[in-house]
Amino acid sequence: MINRNRNPERMEADSTWTHQTIRVGAVSYLNSRPLVESLDTYQPEIELSLDVPSRLADQLAGGKLDVALIPSVESFVDSNYRIVSDACIATHGPVLSVKLYFRVPPGKVKTLALDEGSRTSAALAQIMLAERFGVHPDRIPLPLEQSTSDTSADAVLLIGDRAMHTPAESFHSVWDLGEEWVTWTGLPFVFAMWTTRSGLDLHGVEAVLQQARDLGLERINKIAIDGANALGLSQDVSLHYLTKNLYFKLGEAEREGLKLFRRLAAENNLIPQMNTLRSRRHSSTDSLARA
Ligand SMILES: C=C(O[C@@H]1C=C(C(=O)O)C=C[C@H]1O)C(=O)O
């Protein structure tokens, strides 16, 4: 986990410093760079840490973070959660970084390996297979350090930076889960939202998250170049990812998409499983596999 420590010189110079640190957790992938790039420009009290989405959800639930960019499906399962910003990670079509790789036709999938960093896309993959093909595969955890070649599952879910690269193996077919959802429902899909637990005083972080997103979008060219260099992508792909594949604003259409996702997650018994998963934080994907 990366911790960006506060700059003591800036803290001294800042007359609004209240000695109140807000612990903010964001996704460690390129997709959230525009949301966090300039966060501490606005508010030096923010202590930012980066991690994979599933761990952020566990850290928010366990009180280790005050605000986190958690998987949208996690925000459905705790009535104490509050969405604090219209900055989010969404898509209106192909998302590029959430892929389901098939070794057999979708209707024949019996085993499904799920990226341990994911909660939302893990639910989305199961919803798509159940609703469109009537299949309910056995779920197998795919550890973060493993990739498609480390599992013999019939279908493999990968998310984040590593899902943007094409694997060496040639698959029966590959779904971009953003594209599949948007084509199937006609609605955008929201992967992650800034979420807090009720009752916390965030000292204005809500507005800061929005301003940071707006400033991040103004600096998108630089973020795309940095991302391309860090991940070995072309600058065109990186810029297209950040400006066309991803969408960072929670508006009315995105809320409609969320509502439908929530209903389908409940109908497919994925939300109670998420509850079980939360109370067993250290064996989360085990409980998914058992459920
Ligand atoms: C688009 C993405 O969205 C992510 C997918 C998430 C999930 O599957 O739980 C959660 C947060 C987002 O970072 C991605 O990771 O590529």
The ligand as an SDF file (V2000), in Angstrom:
LIG
                    3D

 16 16  0  0  0  0  0  0  0  0999 V2000
  -13.1430   -0.0850  -14.2320 C   0  0  0  0  0  0  0  0  0  0  0  0
  -12.6770   -0.6370  -13.1530 C   0  0  0  0  0  0  0  0  0  0  0  0
  -13.4460   -0.4620  -12.0530 O   0  0  0  0  0  0  0  0  0  0  0  0
  -13.1100   -1.0400  -10.8150 C   0  0  0  0  0  0  0  0  0  0  0  0
  -13.7600   -2.2650  -10.5300 C   0  0  0  0  0  0  0  0  0  0  0  0
  -14.1540   -2.5790   -9.2600 C   0  0  0  0  0  0  0  0  0  0  0  0
  -14.6760   -3.9330   -8.8980 C   0  0  0  0  0  0  0  0  0  0  0  0
  -14.7800   -4.7870   -9.7940 O   0  0  0  0  0  0  0  0  0  0  0  0
  -15.0110   -4.1830   -7.7240 O   0  0  0  0  0  0  0  0  0  0  0  0
  -14.0420   -1.6110   -8.2470 C   0  0  0  0  0  0  0  0  0  0  0  0
  -13.4730   -0.3980   -8.4880 C   0  0  0  0  0  0  0  0  0  0  0  0
  -13.0100    0.0310   -9.7880 C   0  0  0  0  0  0  0  0  0  0  0  0
  -11.6700    0.3570   -9.7590 O   0  0  0  0  0  0  0  0  0  0  0  0
  -11.3970   -1.3800  -13.1230 C   0  0  0  0  0  0  0  0  0  0  0  0
  -10.8900   -1.7530  -12.0710 O   0  0  0  0  0  0  0  0  0  0  0  0
  -10.8250   -1.5860  -14.1720 O   0  0  0  0  0  0  0  0  0  0  0  0
  1  2  2  0
  2  3  1  0
  2 14  1  0
  3  4  1  0
  4  5  1  0
  4 12  1  0
  5  6  2  0
  6  7  1  0
  6 10  1  0
  7  8  2  0
  7  9  1  0
 10 11  2  0
 11 12  1  0
 12 13  1  0
 14 15  2  0
 14 16  1  0
M  END
$$$$
